[in-house]
Amino acid sequence: MGNLGLALLKSFEGCELTAYTCSAGVLTLGFGSTGPHVKPGMTITEAEAEALLKQDLTRFEKAVVDLISVPLD
C-alpha cells in the first residue's frame, strides 16, 4: 500500500496507544489492530502502532490476493 492509502486508513481509523474495547467488544490497539497480541492495559508508541498497521495490512492484502482467481487488468 502506498503512502496516500496508508494516510487515508490512518485518518479513518484514528489511533489509540492504550488497548481498549471497541464498540464491537473486541480488544483493540493502535490503528485498529486486534488479535492475541493485544493485551488489556497494553500501551505502545505511535511508531509501534504504525508498524502493527503495516503488519495487519500485509496479512489482509495477502488474504485478498489469495482469493482472487481472475485477472484484474
MDTraj code that builds the backbone (N, CA, C; nanometers):
import mdtraj as md
import numpy as np

residues = "MET GLY ASN LEU GLY LEU ALA LEU LEU LYS SER PHE GLU GLY CYS GLU LEU THR ALA TYR THR CYS SER ALA GLY VAL LEU THR LEU GLY PHE GLY SER THR GLY PRO HIS VAL LYS PRO GLY MET THR ILE THR GLU ALA GLU ALA GLU ALA LEU LEU LYS GLN ASP LEU THR ARG PHE GLU LYS ALA VAL VAL ASP LEU ILE SER VAL PRO LEU ASP".split()
xyz = np.array([
    [0.0844, -0.1168, 0.0000],
    [0.0000, 0.0000, 0.0000],
    [0.0886, 0.1227, 0.0000],
    [0.0483, 0.2212, -0.0765],
    [0.1248, 0.3442, -0.0843],
    [0.1003, 0.4363, 0.0341],
    [0.1790, 0.5426, 0.0390],
    [0.1692, 0.6371, 0.1500],
    [0.0339, 0.7066, 0.1574],
    [-0.0266, 0.7381, 0.0415],
    [-0.1575, 0.8038, 0.0435],
    [-0.2650, 0.7105, 0.0989],
    [-0.2609, 0.5851, 0.0581],
    [-0.3566, 0.4878, 0.1094],
    [-0.3392, 0.4661, 0.2585],
    [-0.2163, 0.4604, 0.3021],
    [-0.1866, 0.4427, 0.4442],
    [-0.2384, 0.5631, 0.5236],
    [-0.2143, 0.6828, 0.4727],
    [-0.2613, 0.8045, 0.5406],
    [-0.4138, 0.8075, 0.5476],
    [-0.4797, 0.7634, 0.4409],
    [-0.6264, 0.7601, 0.4392],
    [-0.6793, 0.6638, 0.5451],
    [-0.6230, 0.5438, 0.5487],
    [-0.6653, 0.4463, 0.6503],
    [-0.6441, 0.5004, 0.7909],
    [-0.5297, 0.5609, 0.8133],
    [-0.4989, 0.6145, 0.9460],
    [-0.5974, 0.7249, 0.9839],
    [-0.6367, 0.8076, 0.8870],
    [-0.7293, 0.9171, 0.9177],
    [-0.8679, 0.8650, 0.9527],
    [-0.9115, 0.7580, 0.8875],
    [-1.0430, 0.6999, 0.9175],
    [-1.0407, 0.6246, 1.0503],
    [-0.9329, 0.5542, 1.0770],
    [-0.9271, 0.4662, 1.1936],
    [-0.8975, 0.5418, 1.3229],
    [-0.8110, 0.6414, 1.3172],
    [-0.7666, 0.7053, 1.4405],
    [-0.6679, 0.6143, 1.5115],
    [-0.6035, 0.6665, 1.6144],
    [-0.5006, 0.5888, 1.6825],
    [-0.5189, 0.5966, 1.8334],
    [-0.5264, 0.4817, 1.8951],
    [-0.5325, 0.4711, 2.0417],
    [-0.4092, 0.3941, 2.0861],
    [-0.3260, 0.4584, 2.1659],
    [-0.1994, 0.3980, 2.2068],
    [-0.2122, 0.3070, 2.3279],
    [-0.3293, 0.3070, 2.3904],
    [-0.3578, 0.2158, 2.5005],
    [-0.4726, 0.1254, 2.4586],
    [-0.4574, -0.0034, 2.4828],
    [-0.5592, -0.1008, 2.4417],
    [-0.6942, -0.0644, 2.5026],
    [-0.7995, -0.0825, 2.4225],
    [-0.9357, -0.0528, 2.4654],
    [-1.0296, -0.1538, 2.4023],
    [-1.1489, -0.1628, 2.4552],
    [-1.2507, -0.2489, 2.3964],
    [-1.3363, -0.1638, 2.3042],
    [-1.3395, -0.1984, 2.1758],
    [-1.4150, -0.1210, 2.0775],
    [-1.5653, -0.1472, 2.0936],
    [-1.6467, -0.0773, 2.0138],
    [-1.7918, -0.0898, 2.0241],
    [-1.8416, -0.2305, 1.9911],
    [-1.7606, -0.3093, 1.9202],
    [-1.7976, -0.4480, 1.8888],
    [-1.7530, -0.5442, 1.9989],
    [-1.6928, -0.4895, 2.1059],
    [-1.6495, -0.5732, 2.2175],
    [-1.5159, -0.6410, 2.1964],
    [-1.4342, -0.5898, 2.1022],
    [-1.3053, -0.6509, 2.0689],
    [-1.1922, -0.5647, 2.1237],
    [-1.0964, -0.6267, 2.1893],
    [-0.9799, -0.5552, 2.2398],
    [-0.8991, -0.5053, 2.1199],
    [-0.8706, -0.3747, 2.1183],
    [-0.8133, -0.3081, 2.0013],
    [-0.6994, -0.2171, 2.0456],
    [-0.6047, -0.1927, 1.9542],
    [-0.4875, -0.1124, 1.9865],
    [-0.4366, -0.0444, 1.8602],
    [-0.3787, 0.0737, 1.8774],
    [-0.3182, 0.1440, 1.7640],
    [-0.4219, 0.1891, 1.6640],
    [-0.3970, 0.1596, 1.5359],
    [-0.4872, 0.1965, 1.4272],
    [-0.5854, 0.0841, 1.3975],
    [-0.6417, 0.0230, 1.5012],
    [-0.7430, -0.0806, 1.4829],
    [-0.6898, -0.2220, 1.4844],
    [-0.5723, -0.2418, 1.5372],
    [-0.5144, -0.3758, 1.5415],
    [-0.5830, -0.4593, 1.6492],
    [-0.6179, -0.5830, 1.6124],
    [-0.6824, -0.6750, 1.7059],
    [-0.6119, -0.8096, 1.6972],
    [-0.6335, -0.8930, 1.7954],
    [-0.5764, -1.0271, 1.7928],
    [-0.5113, -1.0607, 1.9251],
    [-0.4508, -1.1785, 1.9296],
    [-0.3937, -1.2260, 2.0562],
    [-0.2748, -1.1431, 2.1057],
    [-0.2163, -1.0619, 2.0183],
    [-0.1035, -0.9772, 2.0594],
    [-0.1493, -0.8562, 2.1415],
    [-0.2791, -0.8255, 2.1395],
    [-0.3321, -0.7112, 2.2140],
    [-0.3777, -0.7589, 2.3519],
    [-0.3188, -0.7001, 2.4548],
    [-0.3479, -0.7382, 2.5930],
    [-0.4128, -0.6198, 2.6665],
    [-0.5013, -0.6459, 2.7606],
    [-0.5632, -0.5373, 2.8377],
    [-0.4565, -0.4489, 2.9032],
    [-0.4756, -0.3170, 2.8937],
    [-0.3836, -0.2217, 2.9545],
    [-0.2553, -0.1976, 2.8772],
    [-0.2359, -0.2695, 2.7682],
    [-0.1140, -0.2579, 2.6878],
    [-0.1023, -0.1159, 2.6311],
    [0.0194, -0.0618, 2.6315],
    [0.0459, 0.0705, 2.5767],
    [0.1618, 0.0601, 2.4778],
    [0.1486, 0.1298, 2.3652],
    [0.2525, 0.1303, 2.2620],
    [0.2798, 0.2738, 2.2183],
    [0.3858, 0.2905, 2.1382],
    [0.4173, 0.4213, 2.0805],
    [0.3456, 0.4336, 1.9462],
    [0.3427, 0.5545, 1.8920],
    [0.2815, 0.5735, 1.7609],
    [0.3599, 0.4976, 1.6534],
    [0.4914, 0.4907, 1.6675],
    [0.5727, 0.4140, 1.5716],
    [0.5355, 0.2657, 1.5768],
    [0.5126, 0.2133, 1.6967],
    [0.4707, 0.0730, 1.7098],
    [0.3308, 0.0528, 1.6513],
    [0.2425, 0.1524, 1.6695],
    [0.1077, 0.1440, 1.6132],
    [0.1146, 0.1388, 1.4609],
    [0.2007, 0.2201, 1.4018],
    [0.2155, 0.2193, 1.2562],
    [0.2736, 0.0867, 1.2078],
    [0.3682, 0.0312, 1.2817],
    [0.4254, -0.0988, 1.2456],
    [0.3182, -0.2082, 1.2513],
    [0.2323, -0.2049, 1.3538],
    [0.1229, -0.3019, 1.3623],
    [0.0278, -0.2862, 1.2448],
    [-0.0040, -0.1619, 1.2085],
    [-0.0925, -0.1376, 1.0949],
    [-0.0338, -0.1971, 0.9673],
    [0.0941, -0.1757, 0.9452],
    [0.1587, -0.2287, 0.8248],
    [0.1599, -0.3814, 0.8253],
    [0.1818, -0.4426, 0.9423],
    [0.1767, -0.5891, 0.9521],
    [0.0359, -0.6394, 0.9220],
    [-0.0648, -0.5731, 0.9778],
    [-0.2033, -0.6122, 0.9529],
    [-0.2368, -0.5994, 0.8047],
    [-0.1960, -0.4892, 0.7429],
    [-0.2253, -0.4680, 0.6009],
    [-0.1596, -0.5735, 0.5134],
    [-0.0372, -0.6091, 0.5456],
    [0.0319, -0.7132, 0.4683],
    [-0.0463, -0.8438, 0.4749],
    [-0.0912, -0.8793, 0.5938],
    [-0.1680, -1.0031, 0.6122],
    [-0.3018, -0.9974, 0.5371],
    [-0.3729, -0.8858, 0.5477],
    [-0.5032, -0.8741, 0.4818],
    [-0.4898, -0.8651, 0.3298],
    [-0.3883, -0.7940, 0.2811],
    [-0.3646, -0.7864, 0.1371],
    [-0.3371, -0.9251, 0.0806],
    [-0.2567, -1.0044, 0.1498],
    [-0.2264, -1.1405, 0.1051],
    [-0.3539, -1.2246, 0.1002],
    [-0.4385, -1.2113, 0.2019],
    [-0.5636, -1.2886, 0.2056],
    [-0.6517, -1.2547, 0.0863],
    [-0.6597, -1.1273, 0.0503],
    [-0.7411, -1.0865, -0.0646],
    [-0.6801, -1.1393, -0.1934],
    [-0.5499, -1.1212, -0.2113],
    [-0.4822, -1.1680, -0.3330],
    [-0.4997, -1.3185, -0.3495],
    [-0.4907, -1.3925, -0.2392],
    [-0.5048, -1.5382, -0.2451],
    [-0.6448, -1.5805, -0.2914],
    [-0.7449, -1.4951, -0.2710],
    [-0.8826, -1.5295, -0.3086],
    [-0.9189, -1.4898, -0.4512],
    [-0.8371, -1.4056, -0.5129],
    [-0.8662, -1.3590, -0.6495],
    [-0.8233, -1.4650, -0.7492],
    [-0.9175, -1.5047, -0.8339],
    [-0.8856, -1.6098, -0.9320],
    [-0.9041, -1.5628, -1.0763],
    [-0.9230, -1.4337, -1.0965],
    [-0.9368, -1.3788, -1.2319],
    [-0.8377, -1.2638, -1.2498],
    [-0.7969, -1.2358, -1.3743],
    [-0.7075, -1.1222, -1.3980],
    [-0.7756, -0.9901, -1.3596],
    [-0.7007, -0.8984, -1.3041],
    [-0.7561, -0.7691, -1.2642],
    [-0.7108, -0.6542, -1.3540],
    [-0.6689, -0.6842, -1.4762],
    [-0.6229, -0.5758, -1.5639],
    [-0.7362, -0.5019, -1.6245],
])
top = md.Topology()
chain = top.add_chain()
for i, resn in enumerate(residues, 1):
    res = top.add_residue(resn, chain, resSeq=i)
    for name in ("N", "CA", "C"):
        top.add_atom(name, md.element.get_by_symbol(name[0]), res)
traj = md.Trajectory(xyz[None], top)
